[in-house]
Amino acid sequence: MNRKRVFWSVGTVLASAVLLWAGEPWKEKPYTEWSPKEVQKVSTDSPWARQVRILSAVRWT
């Protein structure tokens, strides 16, 4: 149990550091100046983005 707690604590600290270092393009500059990489970040990793998993029962043959 203790190792799990240490693992998650270290992971949380590292993730926070990466997010702080990377910065958010929507705070730093207007959208007209975003690079394709920044557009991708806003689309996938921002307060407005949400990932969904779609499961299908259809089998393609």
N, C-alpha and C positions, 0 to 999 in steps of 0.2 A: 504494500500500500504506500509506503514511504517513497519508493522509487517512482511510482506513478505520479505522485504529487510533485516531486522534483522535476520529472520529465515535463509535465504540463506547465510548471512554473517557468522553466528555462525556455520552453517553446513560446509561451506568451510574451516573455521579455524580448526574445529574438524577433517575433512577428511585429511587436510594437516598434522596435528599433527600425526595422525595415520600412514600415509604414511612415514613420516620422522622417526617415532619411529620404525616401522617395518623393514625398510631397504629393499634393493633389493638384492636377492641372486646372481643375475648376476653381481653385482658390488663387492660383498664381498668375494666370493670364487669361485673356478672353478666348472664347472657343474658336475664333477665327485664326488664332495663332497655334492651335494644337497640332502636334505631329500625329502621323498615323498610329504610332505606339501609344501616345497619350489618349487618343480616341478609343483605342482598344481597352486601355485601363479604365476609362470612364464607363465603357460598355459592360465590362466584366467585374470590376472591382471598385465600386463606388457605393455610396449610401443609397443610390437609386437602382442599382443593379440587383438582380436576383437570379440565381441559377435554379433551373428546374430539370427534373429527370422525367422523360416521357417513356412510359412502358407501353408496348404494343403487343396485342395478342395475335396479330397477323403474321403468318409464316409465308415468306417469299420462296417460291419453288422454281 
